[in-house]
Structures are given as C-alpha cells and as structure tokens.
Amino acid sequence: MGLEEYRKKREFEKTNVSKRNEKTSGGNIYVIQKHQARRLHYDLRLEMEGVLKSWAIPKTPPTEKGIKRLAVQVEDHPIDYANFEGTIPKGQYGAGTVEIWDKGQYVLKARNEDKLVFEIKGNKLRGDYCLVRFKGRKNWLFFKKK
C-alpha cells in the first residue's frame, strides 16, 4: 500500500499525528493501539516493508488460544506512528483518543498474500499468532495459535 492513502486522509497541520516515516534501529515492531474513535477498537500494527502494516480489530485482542477476532486491514502507517499516543481532534480522520495497549517485537514465521504467522513478544500478547485473509477482501481473522 505505501503511505499515500495515509497522507491523503489526514490534515497534518490540524493534528499531532506523524507524517514522517523514520526508520528504527530494532526493526520488527509490534504494537496494538487502543483507539477510542466513533467506536472503540484496537489497531494492530506490524513493521514490514518499511511501514507499519495495520489492521483494525473491533474487540479486545485475543490473549488465549481459541478466541478469534475480525481484523480489517487499513492503510499502512509510518513507522514512528508506533509511538503515537494522544487525541486526534474532532473533524479529523480517526478522531478520538489513541493509547498504546501493548508493544514489543515480533518474529515472522511464515507469510503469503493470504496468511501471516508470527510470534508476538509483547507485554500482554505473547506467543504464536496468525492472520488469515478472507478471500479477496480486507477482512482477516486474527487468533492465537499457541
């Protein structure tokens, strides 16, 4: 996707969200941001291909095996967005409060266009997780494997 869609949706002079895409030294960032927008949801972000690949999860992320969550793929975000916490003003895309719910690193174990398998090394989520895409859609299933 790249960052074009991210930049098109935002008025940077009216909000404090990042428009930069600074590289990090660690790589393989994993973060989930709790986002109280129109509806409460959680944004899963994984550093890949020089951006944060991103999915919106409508319910609390699964901490145990057997719990499956819908994850809707959204636009890529800049890498430095992984540190963003704050309030996006009313009238702006994504208006509401954003806080880091969990953060750490991940290890990619398998990847194709319809499936990602990765080990999360966060504070709240730990272990092997999977994202599986529903055919031809932005909808994915997010769950803990073990």
N, C-alpha and C positions, 0 to 999 in steps of 0.2 A: 504494500500500500504506500509506503513512504509517509512523509509528513504533510503533503499537500492538503489533504482533507482536514487534518487537524488545524492547519493555519487558516483555511477558508472559513471555518466555523467560529473563529474567535476574533474579538476586537481587543488586541493586546494593550492598547492604551487605556482601556476601561477595566482591566482585571489584572491580577497579580500572578496569573499562570505563566509558565515558562514558554518562550518561543525558541529558546536555544536548544541545542542538542549536543551538549558537551559529553565527550566520551569519559567513561570511568576507568579506573585502573584495574578494578576487580573483575568486571565482566560477569555475565550470568546473573544479573539482578533478578530477584523475585520480589514482588510487593503486591499486597492487597490493600486498597484504599477503601475505607468505608465512606460512602458518598450519600449524604442526605440531600437529595435533589427533590424533584417533584415526588419521587418515591425513593425510599431507602433502598440502596443496592450496594454491592461490593464490586470494585474494579480490580480484576486480576491482571497483572502486567508481568511479562517475561521479556527480558532483554534478548533480542535476536536481530540479526541483520542490521545492526546499528540504530535500532529504535526499540521502543517498548511495544511489543505486540500486546493487544488489550482485549479483554472480554468483560462484559457487564454480567454480574451474577445477581439475580433478583432476591435470593435468600442467603442466609449465613453460609459461608463456605463449609464444605464437609470436613470434619475433623476425624471421622471414623469411617472405616470400610462399610460399604453397603448403602451409603447415602449418596444420591445422585442429584446434581444441580444443573439446571439450564445455564448455559454461558453464551451470551450473544456477542459475537465478535464486533468490535467497534474500531474506529480509526486508530492507527498507530499513534503513539505519543513520544515526545522527545525523552531521551534517557534521563535527563535531570528532573523530569516530572516525578520520578520515583521518590523524590524527597519532598514533594509538594504536600503541604497541609495548609488549610486556610479556608476562607469563604469566597466563593465566586459570586459577584454581585447579581441581584435580580436583573433580569433583562438580558443577561449574558448566557451563552451556551453552557450548560452544565451548572447553572446557578444553584448554590447551596454550599453546605459545609463538607469539606474533604478532610479526613484524618487517616493516618497510616494505621491500619488494623493489624497487619503482620508484614514482616520484611525479612529478607535473608538472601540466600543464594539458591540456585537450582542446578541440577546436573541433567542435561538432556540425554535420555537413554535411547529414544527412537523417534523418528519423525518422517511423516509423509504428508501429503496435502490434506488428508482427512483424519490424521491421528498424531498426537504428541504424547509421549510417555516421558516423564521426568521425575526426578527425586527432588522434593522440596526440603530445604534446610532452613526453616523459619522458626519463629518463637511459638506460634500457635499451630501451624501446619508443619508436619514432619512426615516424611515417608514418600512412597511412590504414588504419583497421581497421573491421571490420564485425561486428555481432552479428545473427544471423538466428535467429528463433524457429521451433522445430518446431511445427507446428500444434497449438493447444490445450494446450500443455504449458509447464512451467517450464524445459524444456531448450532451449538456444540453441547455435548454432555460432559460435565466435569465431575470426577469422582476419585476417591482414594482407592488405589489397588491393593496396597498392603502397608 
